[in-house]
Amino acid sequence: MKKILFLVGLVVYGFCCSAKDAITYSMANGRFGDCALAYMKSWILAQNNNMDFYYVPFDQSHLFSLHSLEQQWSDEVILAYEKSENIKNENQINIQEKESILYISNFFMYMPSLSKNSLSHSYKFNDYGNTNMNDLCEYALVNKEFSDAMKKRFRPADESLKIDLPQDRVSVALHIRRPSGPDKRLISDQLFDNSQTLIKTERPRGDYQDLWNTDKFPPLQYYIDQLKFLSTLLDNLPLYVYIFTDFYDPLALKEVFEKESGGLDICFDCREKDNSWTKNVAEDIWAMSQFECLIRSCSHFSAISQLLGSHRCIVRPGSWYWSNNKLVVDKVFVIKRDFLNKKVEYFIHSDKESDQKQYIPLL
């Protein structure tokens, strides 16, 4: 009996000492997009440092291919390592350490921006110092390995999910984040005439969602303006616009857009029932990735669809300011793929100016 225990001990000791460094992540109390960001950051660090990677399931992640593709975390994993370390930034990873280490990152772990040459980074319109989902979208434009890996992992596990899009119109996915679940209400006016000169004011006060997550909750006016801009960019071709949202009543939003988009050749559509922020996650992410164009906020949810897709054109907020109770998006970040000439152009656009375009080869 003692001999058996001794041999088991040697096996366990050898397993511990021979293990390569690894990384996993702890989950933030966030939605699907927040958890996906924690996952992607850790995946990149594992690739960059030649470490093993352990996938921790999160809410609704089982609906995607990553659930079966990745090496999954279990409580026994930690026994394979001599110690574990919670890391707050990328610099805490020490691959020269003699001990085998399991690193544990999280949503808030600081990782320097991956899109250092991007236009949005140089304009400093976003929190560009720490890798976020917008960073990853731009990183995917120049890193084929990362782009292909995420497209493979975030495919729906249910391969029967399909979407039929009209062939006689340019298809546009419009993702509108509204307060839902634990979110607080918004303070910004949703519709206003921003063709007039609006004076910048101090940010309103109060506990409102669009004060703290401004780029995730632009007003409806932003989406109406970007539909007009996109229509012009596409030489006024007929558009098919599907409204994706966590709002409980998409039909109410559809009515607003039909009323405010007069003069444009647009056919609007949306889910007419059974809509919720906890439902249709895989369906909506996958469906949005199949459209030709994407107009979105800086929501992580819609950014995942940008990663998965090969959209002809993508528009998201670039910069904004407050004018009393009006949240004004004055510049937008635009990505436009030119499949014919095999290049991607990206630029900042506003009503007053269109900044010089930058180009990268199309992957």
Summary of the structure (lengths in Angstrom):
residues: 363
radius of gyration: 22.7
end to end distance: 60.7
largest distance: 86.3
contacts: 1101
relative contact order: 0.13
helix: 34%
strand: 22%
